[in-house]
Amino acid sequence: MNPGDLVITKRASVGVPTGTYGLIVKSFMPHDWEKDGEKIHELQLIGTKGANRRYLARDLKVINASR
């Protein structure tokens, strides 16, 4: 998963139901997580108001990857 990918959420969170579409704006990995290798992705969610949300890679499914 990379910035620019269209994704769908696989897990509900406060105010965001399962199956919400979003666009990955930024991806990063905290320094102390380098052993696990799981990234955190910041999403701009479609159809919701408010700031961008952060999700773990395991909670997202890629719908359309950017080139």
C-alpha positions in Angstrom: 0.0 0.0 0.0 1.3 3.4 -1.0 0.0 7.0 -1.0 -2.5 7.5 -3.7 -4.1 4.0 -3.4 -7.9 3.7 -3.0 -8.7 1.5 -0.1 -11.7 0.2 1.9 -11.8 -0.3 5.6 -12.2 -3.8 7.0 -12.8 -2.7 10.6 -15.2 -0.1 12.0 -14.1 2.7 14.2 -15.9 5.6 16.0 -17.9 7.4 13.3 -16.6 5.3 10.5 -18.4 2.1 9.5 -16.8 -1.0 7.9 -16.6 -0.7 4.2 -15.8 3.1 4.0 -13.7 4.1 1.1 -10.7 6.3 1.5 -7.6 7.5 -0.2 -4.1 7.0 1.3 -2.6 10.4 1.9 0.6 9.4 3.8 2.2 6.1 5.0 4.8 5.7 7.7 6.3 3.3 10.2 7.1 4.4 13.8 10.8 3.8 14.6 10.1 1.3 17.4 7.9 -0.8 15.1 10.6 -1.6 12.5 10.8 -5.3 13.6 7.1 -5.9 12.9 7.2 -4.1 9.5 3.5 -3.0 9.7 2.9 0.5 8.4 0.4 3.0 9.5 -1.6 4.7 6.7 -3.3 8.1 7.0 -6.6 8.2 5.0 -8.8 10.9 3.7 -12.2 9.1 4.0 -14.9 9.6 1.4 -18.3 10.6 2.7 -17.2 11.6 6.3 -16.5 15.0 7.8 -13.5 15.8 9.8 -9.8 15.2 9.9 -7.9 12.3 8.2 -7.9 9.0 10.1 -5.0 6.6 10.7 -5.3 2.9 10.2 -3.0 -0.1 10.4 -2.3 -1.9 7.1 -4.2 -5.1 8.3 -7.4 -3.0 8.6 -7.4 -1.9 5.0 -8.0 -3.6 1.6 -6.6 -2.1 -1.6 -9.3 -1.4 -4.2 -7.3 0.4 -6.8 -3.5 0.9 -6.6 -1.9 4.0 -8.0 0.7 3.7 -10.7 
